[in-house]
Amino acid sequence: MVNQRLLLIEDDYDVAEMLVMYFESQGYEVVHADNGADGVAHARAGFPNLILLDVMLPDMDGYDVCLRLRRMALTKFIPILFLTQRDERASKVRGLELGADDYITKPFDIDELRLRVQGAINRATRENLHEVRTGLPTGSLVQEEIRLARAAGAEITVIGYTVEGFRAYHDVYGFVAANDVLNYAGNLIQKVIAEMGTPDDFIGISDDEFILLTHSPDAAALDAVIKERFEQDARAFYAFGDVDNGGLIINPGRKDEEVIPFMTFSSEVKEPTSA
């Protein structure tokens, strides 16, 4: 089953340890950063479902972190929940004006925090902002990001990625395992973008197709690495017997027996756009 991913940006180790242990016990994957710069880097590379962000950090305040996250295409749609000692109305208003989704003051009730976290994730999914299996932007957000890039006169390449063999895999292994594949595929694209792309690159999903918008001058190299890494890792999702057989055997022992190759990424350049 796909676990929801939380990024905790908190410099108080006692608070951080408590939150990591608690949310991991609730089935979340939790990554901890103890300063703003590392938090921004983790957000860009790991694409969490939600960010828990302390306002008071050693290198920059949480407001600056929030502003950076909201300015980057890869992180601008991730829900952010502020954690802070402050309870002044002005502080709350400032956080919300910068794009935070919620605000909770310390000391907080842990069960209330859990409900707020899940509520923010659910709202993003329910409002068709994030796709439920991958947490990626979906629907109108994908087209809006492309429209904004065009309006800015940016030189972009839009590439669509489809997992070939996914339907057969889904039919044999079931929807839980298939959801894990899509979740992994989205994370893989995200990591390659973080390594090789630009801060303005964007990844979304629409009807099982991943949509990559890249400003990279060498989109072909980016595309090649994404497909190569997925092909290398795809076998990990299959049982040993299928790996030994070289793929999924459909209708074994019958005249219409067929071997479905391991899943791969196919890609299509949808619309290179020059300024």
N, C-alpha and C positions, 0 to 999 in steps of 0.2 A: 504494500500500500504506500502511496506517495505521502510522505510527511510534509507538513507545512514548515516553511523555513522562517526563522526569526533571526534578525540581526540586532544584537544588544550593544549599544554604544554607551558605555558607563565606566567611569574611572574609579569608582568605589568598589574595591574587590569583594568586600563582604556582601554588598547589595548584588553585585554581578554574580557571585557564586551562588547565592540563594536563588536568583532568578533563573540562572542556567539549569540548576538542579530541578527546580520546580517545573519549568516548561518542558524540559526533557522527560520528566515523569508523566507529563500530559501528552506525550507523543510528538512533540515538536523537535525539529532539528534547530539547534541554537548555535550561532557563531558570536563570539564576544570580541569587541574591540575596545581598548581602554583610552583611545584618543580619537579626535575628530578625523584626522588625516587617514588613519587606518580604517575607520568606519566608512568613509567615502570609498576607499579602495575595495573593501569587502562588499559594499553595496553594488558597486559596478561589476565586480567579478562574479558574485554569487547570486544576484537577483533574489533577495528574500521576499517572502509574502508580506512581511511587515517589519518596520524598524522601530525599536524602542530606543529613544534618544534622550540622554540626559542633557540638561541645559548647561550645567557647569562642567566643562572639560578642561584639561590642562593646556591644550594647544590652541583651541578656539572654542567659542561658545556654541551651544547647540543650534542657535539661530543661524549662525554662519554655515554650519553643517547642513541644516535644512535647506538653506538657500542654494548651496552647491548642488545638492541632490535634485532640487527642483529645476535646476538649469541644465542638467544633463539628460539627454534623450533616454538613456538606458534606465535611469532611476526616477524620472520625474513623476511616474504614476504609482510608485510604491507607497502604500499607506505608512504614515509616520505618526507615532504616539509619543508625545513629550513626557519625560519623567523629570520632576524638579522639586526642589525644596520651596520654591516660591509659590505663593498663592494669590499674588496681587492680580487684579483684573487686567492691568496694562500688560503684564507679562503673558497672560493667556491670550489676549487679543493679538499681541505681536506674533506669537507662535502660529496662531490660526491664520493670520494675514500672510504669513510666509508659506502657507500650504500644508501645515500640520493637520492631521485628521482628528486628533483628540489630544487631551491634556489631562494628566493626573499628577497630583501632588504627593510628595513623600511626607510622612509615612503613609503608605497606601495599603488597602486591604488586598491581599493577593488574589482572592477569588474575584473581586471586582475588576482587578487588572486583567485577569484571564478572560473575563466576559467582554471587556472592552477590546482586547486584542482580537478575539474571535469575531466580535461584532464588526470591527473595521474590515477584517478580511472578508466576511460575509457580504458586507455592503458593496465592496469593490467587485465581488463576483456577481451579486444580484443585479447590480446596475450595469452589467455587461462591460465593466472596465477591465476586469481580469478574467482570463479563462480558468475554469475551476481546476483542471488537471495540472496545468503548468504554472499558473500564477502570472502568465504573460499578458500584456495588454492585448485586447481583442476588439472586434467590432469597429465602431466608429473611431476609436483611438488610433488604430492603424492607419486608416485613410487620412485622419487629421494630421498625423505626423508627416505623411508624404506631402500633403497639401502645404503644410508650413515650410517644408524644405524647398518646395517649388517656389513658393511665394517669396522666399528669401533669396532666390536666384542661385541656390547651392548646386554644386555639381555632385550628383548622387547616382547610385546604382541600386535598383530594387530587385532583389532575388527572392524567388519563392522556392521553398524546400518541401519535398514530400518524401515520407518514409515508404519506400517501395517494399512490398511484402508485409506491410503492417496489417492489412485486413486478414490475411491468412494467419498471421501470428495471433491476432486478436481472437479469431475463431477457435484456435487450438488451445491457447494459454489462458484466455479469459480477459475480462476488461481490467481487472486489477493489475495484472502483469503488463497489459498493453498501455495502461496509464503511466506505469513506471517508465516505459520506453519513451513516451512523449515527454515526460518530465525530464528524463535524462537528455533527450535530444535538444530541448530548449536550453538546458544548462550548458551543454556542450557549445552551442552557438554563442551563448553569452560569454563563455570563457575565452573562446577564440577571438571574439570582438574585443574583449578586455586586453588581450595580449597583442593583437595585430591591427585592430581597428582604430577609430578616432573617438574622442569624447562625445561626438554628436551622433554616432551610430545608434541604430534602434533595431530591436527585435520584437515582433508581435506574432500572433497566431490567429488564423481565420479558417474555420472548417478543416482542421487537421493539417493545414498548410502553414509552415512558418514563413513569415515575411521579414526579410532583412533589408533594412535601408542603410547603406554604407556610404560614407564620404571618402573612403579610402581611394587613393589613386591607382591601387592595384587590387581591385575587387576580385579579379580572377584568382590571385594567389590566396586571398581570404577564402574564397569558395572552395578551392582545392583542398585546403587544410581541413575545413569543416567536413567535407565528404570523406577524406582519408581517415580522420579520427573516428568518425562514426562507424565506418566500415571495420576498423580495427577493433572497436569495442563492442560491436553488436552481438558477437557470439556469446558474450557473457550473459545475455538474456535467455539463452537456450539451455535445455537440459543436455546432459552429456551424450545421451543417445542421439539426439538431433545433430549435435556437433560432429559425432562420429559418422553420421550418415551424410553430412555435407549440406543439411538443410531440413526443412519440414517435409515428411513423407505424407502426402495426402492420398487417401484410399489405398492403404498398403495391401498388397496381395491381389489387387484387382487389375483388370485390363487397363483401367484408366488411372492407375497409380501414377503419381506425379511428385517430383521433388521440387519444393519451393525454395529457392536460394535464400540465404541469410539476408536480413533487412539491410538496405543501403539507403543513402540519401540521393535523390535525384534533384536537380536544381534547374531553374528556368529564370533567365534574366528577363524581368517583366518590363522595365522601363528605365534604361539609362537616360539621365537627364543632365544636360550641360547648361551652365549659366550663360 
